[in-house]
Amino acid sequence: MELGIGFAVGIFAGAVVSVIVALIIAISRRAIKTSTKTRIVEMKAIADAAVKTTAKDTAPDQPAAPAGAKPEETRRPGRNTIVVGAIEQRDQQLNKSIQEVRDLLLQLATVISATESASGEAADTFSTARRAIRNLGDVAASSELAEAQRVLVEEIDRVIRSNAKLHTELDRANQGIAEQRRQIEELRVQARIDGLTRIPNRSAFDERLAEYISLLTRANLTFSLLLLDVDFFKRVNDVYGHVNGDRVLRGVAARVSDAIRQNDFAARYGGEEFAVIFPATDVKDAYQVADRLRQDIAKTNFRLDDQVVKMTISGGLAQAQPGMTAEHIIEEADSALYQAKNTGRNRVLVAGVNKTERTEKTT
């Protein structure tokens, strides 16, 4: 008699525990699912907004000055001196926006990683629990316990199905992140391209020069810098107009891009000036490339409206030495360029070779 009563009490207690477990699991599943999905939706919305902000920061370059505008034709002292890392306000805004998006993507990746880990562990636990509960069928001794077992198994099945759906949503979120990263990279590249000549701009040049200065400091890896200027460019704008002046600049940029080697870096430095960095190259080898470029441009026919015009360039070369800063090597190359301008143009001179007193240069 006492044994029968004890057995009945045990069955009843087991049924109560099973029902409580089922309710706890149901409530937890809904809370976790709602919290996770809400975080993912919020993070995706924030990331999309940040990408749109970045796109606004990367407006295309301003068009060339209209006909009749007076370009700056006389180089001012200190014009070519830069401070490493100083860039235009547009680029600062772009970098800030890109950094904000990157931070958001890192946060979203952290949420996804934690969610995937938790959902994976939950799936394993629920599968194990389901098998264990179904095995209780052999020892179930009452309809109440059997019903509690059925409810708990169904609840676990729903959690496992929800977990599979969550993984699908996470996969879609990962695809969205990959697309946003691609867009950010495209925007970053476009922000470093000159709108007129379609070669790297001054900001890109400043960044690359800083990188090579760093290599010079850490690994004593030298390089050479060429600054070149289109001779008598003011006459082109005055006689043929700014539209034809733009054609000349595009033509010179194309010749520069064709003449340099694969590892060299060319950029529009400003106005009618261009710059080329020759990595791991001394001025002797850099001079060979620079002078071939000078000769090629001198032989080129620039068609302006219905006329063919000849153009020339002048260049100044400098080799990076240990202890040099970006400002220092630019000043060296610019001094050689001044000298080339003041001694006849259509030539490339090397800094420190036959150096003469610097005088003001006219274009």
C-alpha positions in Angstrom: 0.0 0.0 0.0 2.7 2.5 1.0 4.8 1.5 -2.1 1.8 2.3 -4.4 1.2 5.7 -2.8 4.9 6.6 -3.1 5.0 5.5 -6.8 1.9 7.7 -7.6 3.4 10.7 -5.8 6.6 10.3 -7.8 4.7 10.2 -11.1 2.8 13.3 -10.2 6.0 15.2 -9.2 7.6 14.2 -12.5 4.6 15.5 -14.4 4.7 18.9 -12.6 8.5 19.3 -13.3 8.0 18.4 -16.9 5.3 21.0 -17.4 7.4 23.7 -15.6 10.4 22.9 -17.8 8.2 23.2 -20.9 6.9 26.6 -19.9 10.4 27.9 -19.0 11.8 26.7 -22.4 8.9 28.3 -24.3 9.3 31.7 -22.5 13.1 31.6 -23.0 12.8 30.7 -26.6 10.5 33.6 -27.4 12.6 36.1 -25.5 15.9 35.0 -27.1 14.4 35.0 -30.6 12.9 38.4 -30.2 16.0 40.0 -28.7 18.3 38.5 -31.3 16.2 39.5 -34.3 15.7 43.0 -32.9 19.4 43.5 -32.5 20.1 42.3 -36.0 17.5 44.6 -37.5 18.7 47.6 -35.6 22.4 46.9 -36.5 21.5 46.5 -40.2 19.6 49.8 -40.2 22.4 51.6 -38.5 25.0 50.2 -41.0 22.8 51.1 -44.0 22.5 54.7 -42.7 26.2 55.0 -42.2 26.9 53.8 -45.8 24.5 56.5 -47.1 26.3 59.1 -45.1 29.6 57.9 -46.5 28.2 58.2 -50.1 27.3 61.8 -49.4 30.8 62.5 -48.3 32.3 61.3 -51.6 30.7 63.8 -54.0 32.5 63.8 -57.3 35.3 66.3 -57.8 34.4 69.8 -58.8 34.5 70.5 -62.6 37.3 72.5 -64.1 37.2 76.3 -63.8 35.0 78.0 -66.5 36.6 79.8 -69.4 37.9 83.1 -68.4 38.9 82.1 -64.9 42.4 83.1 -63.9 44.4 80.1 -62.8 47.3 80.5 -60.4 50.4 80.7 -62.7 53.1 81.7 -60.2 54.3 79.2 -57.7 54.3 80.6 -54.2 57.0 79.8 -51.6 55.9 76.9 -49.5 53.2 75.8 -51.9 54.6 72.3 -52.2 55.3 71.8 -48.5 52.9 69.4 -46.9 52.2 68.2 -43.4 52.0 64.4 -43.4 48.5 63.3 -42.7 46.9 66.7 -43.5 44.1 66.2 -46.1 41.2 68.2 -47.3 38.0 68.5 -45.2 36.1 66.3 -47.6 38.6 63.5 -47.1 38.5 64.0 -43.3 34.7 63.6 -43.4 35.0 60.6 -45.6 37.5 58.9 -43.3 35.3 59.6 -40.3 32.2 58.1 -42.0 34.1 55.0 -43.1 35.5 54.5 -39.6 32.0 54.8 -38.2 30.6 52.2 -40.6 33.6 49.9 -39.9 32.9 50.1 -36.1 29.2 49.3 -36.7 30.1 46.3 -38.8 32.5 45.1 -36.1 29.7 45.4 -33.5 27.3 43.5 -35.8 29.8 40.8 -36.4 30.3 40.4 -32.7 26.5 40.1 -32.2 26.2 37.5 -35.0 29.1 35.5 -33.7 27.7 35.4 -30.2 24.2 34.5 -31.5 25.5 31.7 -33.8 27.4 30.2 -30.9 24.4 30.4 -28.5 22.0 29.0 -31.1 24.3 26.2 -31.9 24.7 25.2 -28.3 20.9 25.5 -27.8 20.2 23.2 -30.8 22.5 20.5 -29.4 20.9 20.8 -26.0 17.4 20.6 -27.3 18.2 17.6 -29.5 19.6 15.8 -26.6 16.7 16.7 -24.4 14.2 15.5 -27.0 15.9 12.1 -27.3 15.9 11.8 -23.5 12.3 12.7 -23.1 11.1 10.4 -25.9 13.0 7.6 -24.1 10.8 8.2 -21.1 7.9 6.8 -23.1 8.8 3.2 -22.0 8.5 4.1 -18.3 5.6 6.5 -18.5 3.0 5.3 -16.1 0.2 7.8 -16.5 -1.6 9.8 -19.1 -0.7 13.0 -17.4 3.0 12.3 -17.7 2.6 11.2 -21.3 0.8 14.5 -22.1 3.5 16.5 -20.4 6.1 14.6 -22.4 4.3 15.3 -25.7 4.0 19.0 -24.9 7.7 19.3 -24.1 8.8 17.5 -27.2 6.6 19.7 -29.4 8.0 22.8 -27.7 11.6 21.7 -28.3 10.8 20.9 -31.9 9.5 24.5 -32.4 12.7 25.9 -30.8 14.8 23.8 -33.2 12.8 25.0 -36.2 13.1 28.6 -35.0 16.8 28.1 -34.6 17.1 27.0 -38.2 15.2 30.0 -39.4 17.5 32.2 -37.3 20.5 30.8 -39.0 19.0 31.6 -42.4 18.4 35.2 -41.3 22.0 35.4 -40.0 23.3 34.2 -43.4 21.3 37.0 -45.1 22.8 39.5 -42.6 26.3 38.3 -43.4 25.6 38.8 -47.1 24.5 42.3 -46.4 27.6 43.0 -44.4 29.8 41.8 -47.3 28.0 44.0 -49.8 28.3 47.0 -47.5 32.1 46.4 -47.1 32.4 46.2 -50.9 30.6 49.6 -51.2 32.8 51.2 -48.6 35.9 50.0 -50.5 34.6 51.4 -53.8 33.8 54.8 -52.1 37.3 54.8 -50.5 38.9 54.2 -53.9 36.8 56.9 -55.7 37.7 59.5 -53.0 41.4 59.1 -54.0 40.9 59.5 -57.8 41.3 62.9 -59.5 38.0 63.7 -61.3 39.6 65.2 -64.4 42.6 63.0 -65.2 41.3 59.8 -63.6 44.6 59.1 -61.9 45.3 59.2 -58.1 44.8 62.7 -56.5 46.9 64.7 -54.0 45.3 63.0 -51.0 46.3 59.6 -52.4 49.8 60.9 -53.1 50.2 62.2 -49.5 49.1 58.8 -48.1 51.5 56.9 -50.4 54.4 59.2 -49.7 53.9 58.8 -45.9 54.0 55.0 -46.4 57.3 55.1 -48.2 58.7 57.5 -45.6 57.7 55.0 -43.0 59.5 52.2 -44.9 62.6 54.4 -45.2 62.6 54.9 -41.4 61.9 51.3 -40.5 63.8 49.3 -43.2 66.0 51.9 -44.8 64.2 51.3 -48.1 65.0 54.2 -50.3 62.9 55.6 -53.1 62.9 58.5 -55.6 60.4 61.3 -56.1 59.7 63.1 -59.4 57.7 66.4 -59.5 56.9 67.6 -63.0 55.1 70.6 -64.4 53.6 71.3 -67.9 55.5 74.1 -69.5 53.7 77.3 -70.5 50.4 75.9 -69.5 48.9 79.3 -68.9 49.2 80.0 -72.7 47.0 77.0 -73.5 44.2 78.3 -71.2 44.6 81.9 -72.4 44.7 81.0 -76.2 42.6 77.9 -76.4 40.4 78.0 -73.3 40.1 75.9 -70.2 38.3 73.1 -72.0 41.4 72.5 -74.2 43.6 73.0 -71.1 41.8 70.1 -69.5 42.5 68.0 -72.7 46.2 68.7 -72.3 46.1 67.7 -68.7 44.3 64.4 -69.5 46.8 63.7 -72.3 49.8 64.3 -70.0 48.3 62.1 -67.3 47.8 59.3 -69.8 51.4 59.6 -71.0 52.6 59.6 -67.4 50.6 56.4 -66.6 51.9 54.7 -69.7 55.5 55.6 -69.1 55.9 54.5 -65.5 56.7 51.0 -64.3 54.2 48.6 -62.7 55.3 49.4 -59.1 55.6 53.1 -59.6 52.9 55.5 -58.4 51.7 58.5 -60.3 49.3 61.2 -59.1 48.0 64.6 -60.1 49.8 66.9 -57.6 47.7 70.0 -58.3 46.9 72.2 -61.3 49.3 71.4 -64.1 51.7 69.5 -61.8 52.1 65.8 -61.4 54.1 63.5 -59.1 55.7 60.1 -59.5 57.1 57.9 -56.7 59.7 55.3 -57.7 59.9 52.6 -55.0 63.2 51.0 -54.2 64.8 53.1 -57.0 67.8 55.5 -56.9 67.8 58.8 -58.9 69.9 57.3 -61.6 67.4 54.7 -62.6 64.5 57.0 -61.9 66.0 59.6 -64.2 65.9 57.1 -67.1 62.2 56.7 -66.7 61.6 60.4 -66.2 63.6 61.5 -69.2 61.9 59.0 -71.5 58.6 60.4 -70.3 59.8 64.0 -71.1 60.8 63.0 -74.6 57.5 61.1 -75.2 55.4 64.2 -74.3 57.6 66.4 -76.4 56.8 64.2 -79.4 53.1 64.0 -78.7 50.6 65.9 -80.9 47.9 67.5 -78.7 44.8 68.2 -80.8 43.1 71.3 -79.5 39.9 72.0 -81.6 41.2 72.1 -85.2 44.9 72.7 -84.3 47.7 70.4 -83.3 49.9 71.8 -80.4 53.2 70.6 -79.0 53.7 70.6 -75.3 56.8 70.0 -73.0 57.3 69.3 -69.4 60.0 70.1 -66.8 60.8 67.8 -63.9 62.8 67.7 -60.6 64.0 64.4 -59.1 65.1 63.7 -55.5 66.2 60.5 -53.7 65.0 59.8 -50.2 67.8 59.6 -47.6 67.7 58.3 -44.0 66.2 60.9 -41.7 64.2 62.7 -44.4 60.6 63.7 -43.9 57.9 64.0 -46.5 58.3 67.8 -46.5 62.0 67.5 -46.9 62.0 65.2 -50.0 59.2 67.3 -51.6 61.3 70.4 -51.1 64.3 68.8 -52.7 62.4 67.7 -55.8 60.7 71.0 -56.0 64.0 72.9 -55.9 65.2 70.8 -58.8 62.0 71.5 -60.7 62.5 75.3 -60.2 66.0 74.9 -61.5 64.7 73.1 -64.6 62.2 75.8 -65.2 64.7 78.6 -64.8 67.3 77.0 -67.1 65.3 76.5 -70.2 62.4 74.1 -69.5 61.8 70.7 -71.3 64.3 69.0 -69.0 64.6 66.8 -65.9 67.1 67.8 -63.2 68.3 65.9 -60.1 68.4 67.6 -56.7 71.9 68.4 -55.6 73.5 68.0 -59.0 74.8 71.3 -60.4 72.7 73.1 -57.9 72.3 76.8 -58.4 70.6 79.5 -56.4 66.9 79.1 -56.5 64.9 82.0 -58.1 61.2 82.4 -58.6 59.8 80.3 -61.5 57.3 81.3 -64.1 55.1 78.8 -65.9 
